[in-house]
Amino acid sequence: MADQTAEVIIIGGGITGTSAAYQLARRGQRVILLEKRFIAAGGTGRTGGIIRQHYSNETTIRMALHSLKVWRDFDAVVGGDVGWRRTGALVTVDQRDLEGLKANIALQRQVGVQVDFLDAAAVREVAPYLNVEDIGGAAYEPEAGCADGSMAANSFAARARDLGARVLQGVTVTAVTTAHGRITGVETDQGSFSAPVVVNAAGPWGARLAATVGFDVPVEPSRHQISVFHQPAGALPTGHPVILDFVQGFYLRPETGALSLVGSIEASEAANQVDPDGFDEHVDMDFNLDMANRTEHRLPLMGAAQVGKGWAGLYDVSLDWHPIMGRMPGLEGFICVFGWSGSGFKMGPVVGEMIADLATGERRCPIDPHPFRFERFAEGDLVRGQYAYSIIG
Ligand SMILES: Cc1cc2nc3c(=O)[nH]c(=O)nc-3n(C[C@H](O)[C@H](O)[C@H](O)COP(=O)(O)OP(=O)(O)OC[C@H]3O[C@@H](n4cnc5c(N)ncnc54)[C@H](O)[C@@H]3O)c2cc1C
């Protein structure tokens, strides 16, 4: 039997776990990644793949910017194809939210994000196909883009393997093992694995796993749908900007083959709680209809779009819509990184670095994960942005 000991065991082969495996392998750590199904089987394989810097607190803006620099040059920095396409992004708000938007833009610019405020007339110059009648203004981020979740996680996993990590698919972790207040490894359906450090990157399953060793992490899996629309001929230019529309409460990104992927950005998404091992993975017809109406309002030429297949995936929504990332108190060697609340894909590159810092104790990443510690819930020190839009961070 192959050696089942490592310095770090990672549970979960999504973008979080594979990026961590890559970064830890780069640092010479002996890593085993255990994935119960296949790479990108969870939220990562269902992601909308939008990569924007539009956040409303400094730490998340810095994380998104740090990651963008990797996404746009992935092959040179990491190696492999992630399907990156630069499209730009427009974040639209109504009059009521204008001051908040401007404050966010100022903060983003301070951190180094390339972003401009556009009034409704200027929005029409960037995107003449938009109805701007109910728009107060927009943030325009020309550097934003999209990538493919499955390609990205598989690229990180492949590079991790090249550097010596063992990436095992079809292995389910059934328990985290401990002795005398320390991690000793994990039990799986294929035997036990030992390591002094275990990273729980199990996304929507993460809270369940943490509960087996006594942690009550306020993260719930919720179902999130994406509608796929076939654009009518000539309705939208190829590679048009991603639209994040806070007035109508939806996002739309361009996909190859003249497709548009459309989802909701309403905080009520958190209410769709489901069992992560048994939920409807198809899109609902009434959801398609709802998204079609919102899309047609903002992009009238999309009124003639045809409905494609669509799908549903899982968000892991935390109490404050921000992840839990840190060493867990009272159990040496246990690191939790989940609860991305629907926006963790874009953060993949930086998160691998932050996890590697947590696992090795050696700080190389410029961003400190302290705000995301589990203890913040008990301390009442939740992570909040300046926006009312909890879902966007
Ligand atoms: C429809 C949809 C649209 C989205 N759009 C965007 C977007 O546009 N931009 C963005 O940044 N983010 C977006 N997100 C969010 C983003 O995709 C997720 O936050 C991110 O992919 C989560 O990655 P992860 O690796 O933390 O978790 P996951 O990808 O869920 O990976 C967890 C993995 O753990 C495995 N696992 C679970 N339990 C066990 C076990 N016991 N043993 C072994 N393995 C286990 C699972 O099989 C799974 O593969 C979207 C998500 C969805 C669902």
Ligand as a Chemical Component Dictionary entry (heavy atoms), coordinates in Angstrom:
data_LIG
# 
_chem_comp.id                   LIG 
_chem_comp.type                 NON-POLYMER 
_chem_comp.pdbx_formal_charge   0 
_chem_comp.three_letter_code    LIG 
# 
loop_
_chem_comp_atom.comp_id 
_chem_comp_atom.atom_id 
_chem_comp_atom.alt_atom_id 
_chem_comp_atom.type_symbol 
_chem_comp_atom.charge 
_chem_comp_atom.model_Cartn_x 
_chem_comp_atom.model_Cartn_y 
_chem_comp_atom.model_Cartn_z 
_chem_comp_atom.pdbx_ordinal 
LIG C1  C1  C 0 -23.867 28.376 -9.399  1  
LIG C2  C2  C 0 -22.676 29.029 -8.753  2  
LIG C3  C3  C 0 -22.162 30.214 -9.281  3  
LIG C4  C4  C 0 -21.040 30.789 -8.718  4  
LIG N1  N1  N 0 -20.481 31.902 -9.283  5  
LIG C5  C5  C 0 -19.317 32.408 -8.804  6  
LIG C6  C6  C 0 -18.649 33.449 -9.486  7  
LIG O1  O1  O 0 -19.113 33.914 -10.526 8  
LIG N2  N2  N 0 -17.469 33.907 -8.988  9  
LIG C7  C7  C 0 -16.933 33.403 -7.834  10 
LIG O2  O2  O 0 -15.868 33.868 -7.410  11 
LIG N3  N3  N 0 -17.547 32.398 -7.161  12 
LIG C8  C8  C 0 -18.714 31.892 -7.626  13 
LIG N4  N4  N 0 -19.346 30.851 -6.995  14 
LIG C9  C9  C 0 -18.762 30.353 -5.743  15 
LIG C10 C10 C 0 -17.554 29.493 -5.976  16 
LIG O3  O3  O 0 -17.757 28.653 -7.078  17 
LIG C11 C11 C 0 -17.263 28.694 -4.712  18 
LIG O4  O4  O 0 -17.151 29.599 -3.618  19 
LIG C12 C12 C 0 -15.952 27.915 -4.811  20 
LIG O5  O5  O 0 -15.878 27.194 -6.020  21 
LIG C13 C13 C 0 -15.849 26.970 -3.635  22 
LIG O6  O6  O 0 -14.698 26.185 -3.805  23 
LIG P1  P1  P 0 -14.256 25.200 -2.659  24 
LIG O7  O7  O 0 -13.046 24.490 -3.155  25 
LIG O8  O8  O 0 -14.123 25.952 -1.379  26 
LIG O9  O9  O 0 -15.488 24.193 -2.462  27 
LIG P2  P2  P 0 -16.061 23.098 -3.480  28 
LIG O10 O10 O 0 -15.760 23.415 -4.873  29 
LIG O11 O11 O 0 -17.475 22.851 -3.116  30 
LIG O12 O12 O 0 -15.185 21.822 -3.144  31 
LIG C14 C14 C 0 -15.377 21.044 -1.982  32 
LIG C15 C15 C 0 -14.985 19.633 -2.348  33 
LIG O13 O13 O 0 -14.925 18.851 -1.164  34 
LIG C16 C16 C 0 -15.310 17.541 -1.520  35 
LIG N5  N5  N 0 -15.684 16.852 -0.282  36 
LIG C17 C17 C 0 -16.742 17.133 0.508   37 
LIG N6  N6  N 0 -16.790 16.301 1.556   38 
LIG C18 C18 C 0 -15.725 15.473 1.428   39 
LIG C19 C19 C 0 -15.246 14.371 2.202   40 
LIG N7  N7  N 0 -15.868 13.985 3.324   41 
LIG N8  N8  N 0 -14.135 13.708 1.783   42 
LIG C20 C20 C 0 -13.480 14.106 0.646   43 
LIG N9  N9  N 0 -13.918 15.140 -0.120  44 
LIG C21 C21 C 0 -15.011 15.817 0.269   45 
LIG C22 C22 C 0 -16.465 17.747 -2.478  46 
LIG O14 O14 O 0 -16.713 16.615 -3.286  47 
LIG C23 C23 C 0 -15.978 18.954 -3.272  48 
LIG O15 O15 O 0 -15.326 18.591 -4.484  49 
LIG C24 C24 C 0 -20.450 30.223 -7.544  50 
LIG C25 C25 C 0 -20.971 29.037 -7.018  51 
LIG C26 C26 C 0 -22.071 28.441 -7.615  52 
LIG C27 C27 C 0 -22.599 27.159 -7.043  53 
# 
loop_
_chem_comp_bond.comp_id 
_chem_comp_bond.atom_id_1 
_chem_comp_bond.atom_id_2 
_chem_comp_bond.value_order 
_chem_comp_bond.pdbx_ordinal 
LIG C1  C2  SING 1  
LIG C2  C3  SING 2  
LIG C2  C26 DOUB 3  
LIG C3  C4  DOUB 4  
LIG C4  N1  SING 5  
LIG C4  C24 SING 6  
LIG N1  C5  DOUB 7  
LIG C5  C6  SING 8  
LIG C5  C8  SING 9  
LIG C6  O1  DOUB 10 
LIG C6  N2  SING 11 
LIG N2  C7  SING 12 
LIG C7  O2  DOUB 13 
LIG C7  N3  SING 14 
LIG N3  C8  DOUB 15 
LIG C8  N4  SING 16 
LIG N4  C9  SING 17 
LIG N4  C24 SING 18 
LIG C9  C10 SING 19 
LIG C10 O3  SING 20 
LIG C10 C11 SING 21 
LIG C11 O4  SING 22 
LIG C11 C12 SING 23 
LIG C12 O5  SING 24 
LIG C12 C13 SING 25 
LIG C13 O6  SING 26 
LIG O6  P1  SING 27 
LIG P1  O7  DOUB 28 
LIG P1  O8  SING 29 
LIG P1  O9  SING 30 
LIG O9  P2  SING 31 
LIG P2  O10 DOUB 32 
LIG P2  O11 SING 33 
LIG P2  O12 SING 34 
LIG O12 C14 SING 35 
LIG C14 C15 SING 36 
LIG C15 O13 SING 37 
LIG C15 C23 SING 38 
LIG O13 C16 SING 39 
LIG C16 N5  SING 40 
LIG C16 C22 SING 41 
LIG N5  C17 SING 42 
LIG N5  C21 SING 43 
LIG C17 N6  DOUB 44 
LIG N6  C18 SING 45 
LIG C18 C19 SING 46 
LIG C18 C21 DOUB 47 
LIG C19 N7  SING 48 
LIG C19 N8  DOUB 49 
LIG N8  C20 SING 50 
LIG C20 N9  DOUB 51 
LIG N9  C21 SING 52 
LIG C22 O14 SING 53 
LIG C22 C23 SING 54 
LIG C23 O15 SING 55 
LIG C24 C25 DOUB 56 
LIG C25 C26 SING 57 
LIG C26 C27 SING 58 
# 
